[in-house]
């Protein structure tokens, strides 16, 4: 695990705990226990251009989940989002949150022997990134900032993925969150 700067461990841990707490998940597999090295990543991963990747290796008897974070992602996080979540570190915080969300959903489904789709993975991550950022901002400022987060994510965000599932999930999550705003979320 020395391939990731130790500064990233608390951020990964915070995101993971926030998701588990929000959904009341008790039994879980920790992302921190499944970090893979750059060498392992280069040997086996198909998405070598990505900054964060979940690696899955299946055999008839078992399944291995690995979580890789490229060293490049740490540099822009010189100011930890745990100290102050802001526009400079929000995109990278969301990137980590999305990938950790994928890991958690996959691990939960594996423990239950249930399938999941790419659309489900991407939609859940779009939901979780708002929940986790809002939770963190509530701790930092006393306000969840739902309105700002939702507008930033769904009106201002750069979409890095060109995957059809991601675009569909992004659209569905935007509909979900804007319907919550219309219903009064963020007015308190």
N, C-alpha and C positions, 0 to 999 in steps of 0.2 A: 504493500500500500504506500510505500515511500514515493511512488511515482506521482502522487497527487500532493500538492502542498497541504500541510496540516490545516491551513486556514479554511480549506473547503469542507473539511469534516463537520464542523459545527453547522454550516449552511445545509449540507445534505441531511444531517441529523434533524435539524429544525424542520425542514420541509417534510421529511418522512413522518416525524412525530405529529406535525400539524394535520396531515392527511389522515393518519391513523386515529387521532383524537376526534376529528370532525365526523368521521364515519363510524366511530366506536369499534374499530378493528382491534381485537386483542391479540390474536395469534398472527404473527407475521414473520416474514423473512427480511432481515435488515439489508438494505442496499450496501451499507458499509462492510458487511461480511461477504459481499459478492463483487467487490471491485476487482477488475482484471487489469493486468499490466499492459503497457503499450506493445510489448512483444507478443503477448497472447492475442491482443486485439488485431495486430497486423497479420498474424498467422491465420486468423479465422473469420474476421468480420468482412462483410460485403460492403459496408457503408463507410469506407475509409476517409471520406471527406467530411464526415459529421463530427461535431465537437463532443457530443454525448451519444452513446449508443448502448442499447441493451443487446447482449449477445445471448442467443438461445442455442443450445446443443441438445438434441433429443436422441434417445435410443429407446428401444422397446421397454426397457426396465426403469429408465430415469430421464430426468430433464435437468440441465444445468442452465442457470441464469447468471449472466455476468454483466456488470455495469462498468462502462468505460467513460472516463472524462478526460478529454485532451488537455494537456498542460496549457494550451493557448487560452482556454476559457478562464483560467485563474487570473491572468494578467489584467483583464478589464475589471476584475472584482477586487482591485486594490483597496477600495473602500467596501467593507463588508455590508451587504444588505441588512445583516442582523443589527448593525449599528444605525444605519439610515438607509432605508429603501428609497431610491430616487430615480429620476429618468436616466441617469448614467449607468445604473446597474440593474434596472428593471428587466430589460430584455434577457440578460443572461440569467437573472434569477428565475424568470419565467421558463427559459430553456431548461434549466435544471429541474424545475418543478414539473414540467411536462414529462421529462424522461423518468423522473422518480415516480410520477403518477402511472406511467406505463409499467414500470417495474412492479409497483404494488398491485395493480390490477392483474397483471400476468401471474404474479406469485399467488394471489388470492384465488384466482381461477384454477391454477394448477393444484392447489391444495384441495379444492373442491371437485377436481376432475371435470371442470366445465370449460367449454371453449369460449373464445372471445374473438371478435372481428377487429380488423384494422380500424374500421369506422368507430367502434366502441372505444378502442384505445385512444384515438385522437380526440373524440368528443369528451371523454372523461378528463383528459389532460387539459382541454380548453376550460372545463368547469373548475378543475382543481387549481389552476394557476390563479384564477380570480379569488377563490376561497383562501388560499394560502397567503397571497399578497395582502388581502384584506385583513386577515388575522394578524399578520405582522405589522401592518400599518396601525391597526387598532392598539396594539401593544406600544407602538412607538409614539403615536399622536393622540390616542384616545378616540379616534374616529376611523371607521372602516374604509372610507374613500371608495365605496363601490362605484359610484357614478364615474369618477375619474378613471378608475381601473378599467371599467367596461368600455368606456369611450376610447381609452388609449389602446386597449386590446383589439377592439373590433372596428375602429374607425381610423386609427393612426398606425397600427402595427405593420411592420414589414413581414411579409409571409416568405419564409425561407424555403419551405417545402413545396415541391411541385407535384406532390402526390394528390390524386383525385380524392382519396379518402380524407386527407387532411383538409382540403378545401371544403368538402361537404360537411365535415365535423365542425370546422370553423364557422360555417354558415348556420348550422343547427345550434351551436353553442351561442352564437350572437342572437339568434331568435329567442333562445331560452333566457339569456341575461337581459335583453331589452324588454322582454315580457315581465321579468321580475321588477325592473325599474318602473315600468308602467303601472305595476301593481303596488308600488310604493317603497320598494327596496331603496335604501339610501336616504330616505327622508328623515330618519331618526337621528 
